[in-house]
Amino acid sequence: MTSFAPDSIVLNRKLPLWYQVSQSLRASILGRSPQDPLRLPTEEQLAGHYGVSVLTMRQALKELEDEGLITRHRRRGTFIEPDARRGSPVRLLGSVDAIVAQQSGMTTELLDHGSAPVPGELAEFFPDVRQVSTYHRLRSDEKTGEPTNHARNYVRPELAARIDLDDLLRWPMTKVLRDVVGADISRITDTVEARLADPETAKLLQVPLLSPILHYTGVTYDAAGRPLDVAVIHYRGDRFSFTVTLDAT
């Protein structure tokens, strides 16, 4: 039986390895194509793929099993759970793959895209360009069709020229920039605040006007500290929460 082939990652030794592996594998699972196999490679094969110990791999798999994304059967192997719920709370531990994972696994509709002047509130991030490429997407729960969030990305034009719109229907912008465009992503700075739904957001997310939402701004930087992309996302307040865990070591 053919096994599912997860993506590869470069591990950050300053973060827990099991967590990075679990988030990378989670992103691969949620971003898989319908025709991909449901069976995962063995623990030993996965450990070799990610370059970690079998013990670390088991801890990563347990995280996904606890979440309901996989099921493990003695002697039969480990299998992706195709009907697992995708709308779990957003949890951040400092990994780019965590952000990729949390934005994966939803039905995505591209509402519009094009070129526009840099918005005044984002001018500090793009001091050297007048125009940015914009992408507006609506994400919905795969099972229920319920809208969960809508996102606007503002991307440097030289990077946008290499973005395939079909990729944005399958993957988050972070993954497209890093793994398809080849951008050297160094860090992402996140800001989350409570707001009230404006008319556009209320209509897109199918919530009452002025109901609570989570307003997220994520700025993606390259190794030279230059902003590459600014994502502005509105999450339904009744579907998402943000938890940030800080490693004390």
Disulfide bonds with the S-S distance in Angstrom:
none
